Amino acid sequence: MNVFVGKAGLAIGEFVILFPHEQLEFDIHDDKPVDRMEEVVTFCERNIEAFEYPLAYLKSKFGVKTSERIDERVLQEVAKVIQC
C-alpha cells in the first residue's frame, strides 16, 4: 500500500495520506499510553457500522455512555467475552 505524508502523489489502488502531529495526546493505563476513552467512544459512534462491537465492549466492560443504539445480539456476544 502506498503511503504519503501531507499530500498524495501518483498512486493506483489504495493509499494512505498521513498528517503528522507534533504531539499525540494520550492517557496512561497500567503504565502504558492509550487513546483517551472519550475520543475512542466518539470515533466508534461516528463509524458505528464498523465499530459497533468495540463500542458494545466499552459500554459493557467500562460502563461508557453512548447515544448510539447497539444491537442486543452484539451486547450478548460481548457479555460472553467479558465473562471469560
C-alpha distances in whole Angstrom, upper triangle without the diagonal:
4,6,10,13,16,15,13,13,12,9,10,8,6,6,8,11,13,16,18,22,24,25,24,27,28,30,32,32,34,33,29,27,26,25,28,30,30,27,25,28,27,24,25,27,25,23,25,24,21,23,27,27,26,28,31,30,31,34,35,35,35,37,35,36,34,35,33,35,33,34,37,35,32,35,36,33,33,36,36,33,35,38,37
4,7,10,13,12,9,9,9,7,9,9,7,5,6,9,11,14,16,20,23,24,23,26,28,31,32,33,35,34,30,28,27,26,29,30,31,27,26,29,28,24,26,28,26,24,27,26,23,25,29,29,28,30,33,32,33,36,37,37,37,39,36,37,35,36,34,36,35,36,39,38,35,37,39,36,35,39,39,36,38,41,40
4,7,10,10,8,9,11,9,12,12,9,6,5,6,7,11,12,16,19,20,20,23,24,28,29,31,32,31,27,25,24,23,26,28,28,25,24,27,26,22,24,27,24,23,26,25,23,24,28,28,27,29,32,31,31,34,36,35,35,37,34,35,34,35,33,35,34,36,39,38,34,36,39,36,34,38,38,35,37,40,39
4,6,6,6,7,10,10,13,13,11,8,6,5,6,9,11,14,17,19,19,23,24,28,30,32,34,32,29,26,25,24,26,28,28,25,25,28,26,23,25,27,25,24,27,27,25,26,30,30,29,30,33,33,32,35,38,37,36,38,35,36,34,35,34,36,36,37,40,40,36,38,41,38,37,40,41,38,39,42,42
4,6,7,9,13,13,17,17,15,11,8,6,5,6,7,11,14,16,17,20,22,26,28,30,32,30,27,24,24,22,24,27,27,23,24,27,25,22,25,27,24,24,27,28,26,26,30,31,29,30,33,33,32,35,37,36,35,37,34,35,34,35,34,36,36,38,41,40,37,39,41,39,37,41,41,38,39,43,42
4,7,10,13,15,18,18,16,12,10,6,6,5,8,11,13,16,17,20,23,26,29,31,33,32,28,25,25,22,24,27,26,23,24,26,24,22,25,26,24,23,27,28,26,27,30,32,29,30,34,34,32,35,38,37,36,37,34,35,33,34,33,36,36,38,41,41,37,39,42,40,38,41,42,40,40,44,43
4,7,10,12,15,16,15,11,10,7,8,9,11,14,17,20,20,23,26,30,32,34,37,35,32,28,28,25,27,30,29,25,26,29,26,24,26,28,25,24,28,28,27,28,31,33,31,32,35,36,34,37,40,39,38,40,36,37,35,35,34,37,37,39,42,42,39,40,43,41,40,43,44,41,42,46,45
4,7,8,11,12,11,8,8,6,9,11,14,17,20,22,23,26,28,31,34,35,38,37,33,30,29,27,29,31,30,26,27,29,27,24,26,28,25,24,28,27,25,27,31,32,31,32,35,35,35,37,40,39,39,40,37,37,35,36,34,37,36,38,41,41,38,40,43,40,39,43,43,41,42,45,45
4,6,10,12,12,10,10,9,12,14,17,20,23,25,26,29,31,34,36,38,40,39,35,33,32,30,32,34,34,30,30,33,31,27,30,31,28,27,31,30,28,30,34,35,34,35,38,38,38,40,43,42,42,43,40,41,39,39,37,40,39,41,44,43,40,43,45,43,42,45,46,43,44,48,47
4,7,10,11,10,12,12,15,17,20,24,26,29,29,32,34,37,39,41,43,42,38,35,34,32,35,36,36,32,32,35,33,29,31,33,30,28,32,30,29,31,34,36,35,36,39,40,39,42,44,44,44,45,42,43,40,41,39,41,40,42,45,44,41,43,46,43,42,46,47,44,46,49,48
4,7,8,7,10,11,15,17,20,24,27,29,28,31,33,36,38,39,41,40,36,34,33,31,33,35,35,31,30,33,31,28,29,31,28,26,29,28,26,28,32,33,32,34,37,37,37,40,42,42,42,43,40,41,38,39,37,38,38,39,42,41,38,41,43,40,40,43,43,41,43,46,45
4,7,8,12,14,17,20,23,26,29,31,30,33,34,38,39,40,42,41,38,35,34,32,35,36,36,32,31,33,32,28,29,31,28,26,29,27,25,28,31,32,32,33,36,37,37,39,41,41,42,43,41,41,38,39,36,38,37,37,41,39,37,40,42,39,39,42,42,40,42,45,44
4,7,10,13,16,20,23,26,29,30,29,32,33,36,37,38,40,39,36,33,32,30,32,33,33,30,28,30,29,25,26,28,25,23,25,23,21,24,27,29,28,30,33,33,34,36,38,38,39,40,38,38,35,36,33,34,33,34,37,36,33,36,38,35,35,39,39,37,39,42,41
4,7,10,13,17,19,23,26,27,26,28,29,32,34,34,36,36,32,30,28,26,29,29,30,26,25,27,26,22,23,25,22,20,22,21,19,21,25,26,25,27,30,30,30,33,35,35,35,37,34,35,32,33,30,32,31,31,35,33,30,33,35,33,32,36,36,34,36,39,38
4,7,10,13,16,19,23,24,23,25,27,30,31,32,34,34,30,27,26,24,27,28,28,25,24,26,25,21,22,25,22,20,23,22,20,22,25,26,25,27,30,30,30,33,35,35,35,36,33,34,32,33,30,32,31,33,36,35,32,34,36,34,33,36,37,34,36,39,38
4,6,10,12,16,19,20,19,22,23,26,28,29,31,31,27,24,23,21,23,25,25,21,21,23,22,18,20,22,20,18,22,21,19,20,24,25,23,25,28,28,28,31,33,32,32,34,31,32,30,31,29,31,30,32,35,34,30,33,35,33,31,35,36,33,34,38,37
4,7,10,13,16,18,17,20,22,26,28,29,32,31,27,24,23,21,23,25,25,21,21,23,22,19,21,23,20,19,23,23,21,22,25,27,25,26,30,30,29,31,34,33,33,34,31,32,30,31,29,32,31,33,36,36,33,34,37,35,33,37,38,35,36,40,39
4,6,9,13,14,14,17,19,22,24,26,29,27,24,21,20,18,20,23,23,19,19,22,21,18,20,23,20,19,23,23,21,22,25,26,24,25,29,28,27,30,33,32,31,33,30,31,29,30,29,32,31,33,36,36,32,34,37,34,33,36,37,34,35,38,38
4,7,10,12,12,15,17,21,24,26,29,27,24,20,20,17,19,22,21,18,19,22,20,17,21,22,20,20,24,25,23,23,26,28,25,26,29,29,28,30,33,32,31,32,29,30,28,30,29,32,32,34,37,37,34,35,38,36,34,37,38,35,36,39,39
4,7,9,9,13,15,19,21,24,26,25,21,18,18,16,18,21,21,18,19,22,21,19,22,24,22,22,25,27,25,24,28,29,26,26,30,29,28,31,33,32,30,32,29,30,29,31,30,33,33,36,38,38,35,36,39,37,34,37,39,35,35,39,39
4,5,7,10,13,17,19,22,25,23,20,16,16,14,16,19,19,16,18,21,20,18,21,23,22,22,26,27,25,24,28,29,25,26,29,29,27,29,32,31,29,30,27,29,28,30,29,33,33,36,38,38,35,35,38,37,34,37,38,35,35,38,38
4,7,10,13,17,19,22,25,22,20,16,17,16,17,21,21,18,20,23,22,21,24,26,25,26,29,31,29,27,31,31,28,28,32,31,29,31,34,32,30,32,29,31,30,32,32,36,36,39,41,41,38,38,41,39,36,39,40,37,36,40,40
4,7,10,13,15,19,21,19,16,13,14,13,14,18,18,16,18,21,20,19,22,24,24,24,27,30,27,26,29,29,26,26,29,28,26,28,31,29,27,29,26,28,28,30,30,34,33,36,39,39,35,35,38,37,34,36,38,34,34,37,37
4,6,10,13,16,18,17,14,10,10,9,11,14,15,12,14,17,17,16,19,21,21,21,24,26,24,22,25,26,22,22,26,25,22,25,27,25,23,25,23,24,25,27,27,30,30,33,35,35,32,32,35,33,30,32,34,31,30,33,33
4,7,10,13,17,15,13,9,9,7,8,11,12,10,12,15,15,15,18,20,20,21,23,26,24,22,24,24,21,21,24,23,20,22,25,23,21,22,20,22,22,25,25,28,28,31,33,34,30,30,33,32,28,30,32,29,28,31,32
4,7,10,13,12,10,6,5,5,6,9,11,10,11,14,15,15,17,19,20,21,22,25,23,20,23,23,19,19,22,20,17,20,22,20,18,20,18,20,21,24,24,27,27,30,31,32,28,27,30,29,26,27,29,26,25,28,28
4,7,10,9,8,6,5,6,6,9,11,11,12,14,16,16,18,20,21,22,23,26,24,21,23,22,19,19,21,19,16,19,21,18,15,18,16,19,20,23,24,27,26,29,30,31,28,26,29,28,24,26,28,25,23,26,26
4,7,6,5,5,6,9,9,11,14,14,14,17,19,19,20,23,24,25,26,28,26,23,25,24,20,20,22,20,17,20,21,18,16,19,18,21,23,26,27,29,28,31,32,32,29,27,30,28,25,26,27,24,22,25,25
4,5,5,6,7,10,10,11,14,15,14,16,19,19,20,22,24,24,25,28,25,22,23,22,18,19,20,17,15,18,18,15,13,16,16,20,22,25,26,28,26,29,29,30,26,25,27,25,22,23,24,21,19,21,21
4,5,8,9,13,14,14,18,19,18,20,23,23,23,25,27,27,28,30,27,24,25,23,20,21,22,19,17,20,20,16,15,19,19,22,25,28,29,30,28,31,31,31,28,26,28,26,23,23,24,21,19,21,20
4,7,9,13,14,16,19,19,19,21,24,24,24,27,29,29,29,32,29,26,28,26,22,23,25,22,20,23,23,20,18,22,21,25,27,30,31,33,31,34,34,34,30,29,31,29,26,27,28,24,22,25,24
4,6,10,12,14,17,17,16,19,21,21,21,24,26,26,26,29,26,23,25,23,20,21,23,20,18,21,22,19,18,21,20,24,25,29,29,31,29,32,32,32,28,28,29,28,24,26,26,23,21,24,23
4,7,9,12,15,14,14,17,19,18,19,22,23,23,24,27,24,21,24,23,19,20,22,20,17,21,22,19,18,21,19,22,23,27,27,29,28,31,32,32,28,27,30,28,24,26,27,24,23,26,25
4,6,8,12,11,10,13,15,14,16,18,20,20,21,23,21,18,20,19,15,16,19,16,14,17,19,16,15,18,16,19,20,23,23,26,24,27,28,28,25,24,26,25,21,23,25,21,20,23,23
4,6,9,7,7,10,12,11,13,15,16,16,18,21,18,16,18,18,14,14,17,16,13,16,18,16,15,17,15,17,17,20,20,23,22,25,27,27,23,23,26,24,21,23,25,22,21,24,25
4,6,5,6,9,10,11,13,14,16,17,18,21,19,16,18,18,14,14,17,16,12,15,17,16,13,15,12,14,15,18,19,22,21,25,26,27,23,22,26,25,21,23,25,23,21,25,25
4,5,5,6,9,10,11,12,14,15,16,19,18,14,15,15,12,11,13,12,9,11,14,12,10,11,9,11,12,15,16,19,18,21,22,24,20,19,22,22,18,20,22,20,18,22,23
4,5,5,6,9,10,11,12,14,15,18,18,15,15,16,13,11,14,14,11,12,15,15,12,12,9,10,10,13,14,17,18,21,23,24,21,20,23,23,20,22,25,23,21,24,26
4,5,5,6,9,10,11,12,14,17,16,13,15,16,13,12,15,15,12,14,17,17,14,15,12,13,12,14,15,18,18,22,24,25,22,21,25,24,21,23,26,23,22,26,27
4,5,5,6,9,10,11,12,15,13,10,12,13,9,9,12,12,9,12,15,14,12,14,11,12,11,14,14,17,16,19,21,22,18,18,21,20,17,20,22,20,19,23,24
4,5,5,6,9,10,10,13,13,10,10,12,9,7,10,11,8,9,13,13,11,11,8,9,8,10,10,13,13,16,18,20,16,16,19,19,16,18,21,19,18,22,23
4,5,5,6,9,10,13,13,11,12,14,12,9,13,14,12,12,16,17,15,15,11,10,9,10,10,14,14,18,20,22,19,18,22,22,19,22,24,23,22,26,27
4,5,5,6,8,11,10,8,11,13,10,9,13,14,12,14,17,17,16,17,13,13,11,13,12,15,15,18,21,21,18,19,22,21,19,22,24,22,22,26,27
4,6,5,5,9,8,5,7,9,7,6,10,11,10,11,14,15,15,15,12,12,10,11,9,12,11,14,17,18,14,15,18,18,15,18,21,19,19,23,24
4,5,5,9,10,8,8,11,10,7,10,13,12,12,15,17,16,15,12,11,8,8,6,10,10,13,16,18,15,15,19,19,17,20,22,21,21,24,26
4,6,9,9,9,10,13,12,11,14,16,15,15,19,20,19,19,15,14,11,11,9,12,13,16,19,20,18,19,22,22,20,23,25,24,24,28,29
4,6,6,6,8,11,11,10,13,15,15,16,18,20,20,19,16,16,13,13,11,13,13,15,18,19,16,17,21,20,18,22,24,22,23,26,27
4,5,5,5,9,9,8,10,13,13,13,16,18,18,17,15,14,11,11,8,9,9,11,14,15,12,14,17,17,16,19,21,20,21,24,25
4,6,6,9,11,11,12,15,16,16,18,20,21,21,18,18,15,14,11,11,10,11,15,15,12,15,18,17,16,20,21,20,22,25,26
4,6,8,9,10,12,13,15,16,18,19,20,20,18,18,16,16,13,14,12,13,16,15,12,15,18,16,15,19,20,19,20,23,24
4,5,5,6,9,10,11,12,14,15,16,17,15,15,13,14,11,12,10,12,15,14,11,13,16,14,13,16,18,16,17,21,22
4,6,5,6,9,10,10,12,14,15,15,13,14,11,12,9,9,7,8,11,11,8,9,13,12,11,14,16,15,16,19,20
4,5,5,6,9,10,10,12,14,14,13,15,13,15,12,12,8,9,11,10,6,8,10,9,7,11,13,11,13,16,17
4,5,5,6,9,10,10,11,13,11,13,12,15,12,13,11,12,14,13,10,10,13,11,9,12,14,12,12,16,17
4,5,5,6,9,10,10,10,9,10,8,11,9,10,8,11,13,13,10,10,13,12,10,13,15,14,13,17,18
4,5,5,6,8,10,10,9,10,9,12,10,10,7,9,9,10,7,6,9,9,7,9,12,11,11,14,16
4,5,5,6,8,9,9,12,12,15,13,13,10,12,12,12,9,8,10,9,6,8,11,9,8,12,13
4,6,5,5,7,6,9,10,13,13,14,12,14,15,15,12,10,13,13,9,11,14,12,10,14,16
4,6,6,5,5,7,8,11,11,11,10,12,12,14,11,9,12,13,10,10,14,13,11,14,17
4,6,6,8,10,11,14,14,13,11,13,12,13,11,8,10,11,7,7,11,10,8,11,13
4,6,8,11,13,17,16,17,14,16,15,16,13,11,12,12,9,9,11,10,7,10,12
4,6,9,12,15,16,17,15,18,17,19,16,13,16,16,12,12,15,14,11,13,16
4,6,9,13,14,15,14,16,16,18,16,13,15,16,13,13,16,15,13,15,18
4,7,10,11,13,13,16,16,18,16,13,17,17,14,15,18,17,15,18,20
4,7,9,11,12,15,16,18,16,14,17,19,16,17,20,20,18,20,23
4,5,8,9,13,14,17,15,13,17,18,16,17,21,20,19,22,24
4,7,9,13,15,18,16,15,18,20,18,19,23,23,22,25,27
4,6,10,12,15,13,13,16,17,16,18,21,21,21,23,26
4,7,9,12,11,11,14,15,15,16,19,20,20,22,25
4,6,8,7,7,10,12,11,13,16,16,17,19,21
4,5,5,7,9,10,11,13,15,16,17,19,21
4,5,5,6,9,10,10,13,15,15,17,19
4,5,5,6,9,10,11,13,14,16,18
4,5,5,6,9,10,11,12,14,16
4,5,5,6,9,10,10,12,15
4,5,5,7,9,10,11,13
4,5,5,7,9,10,12
4,5,5,6,9,10
4,5,5,6,9
4,6,5,7
4,5,6
4,5
4
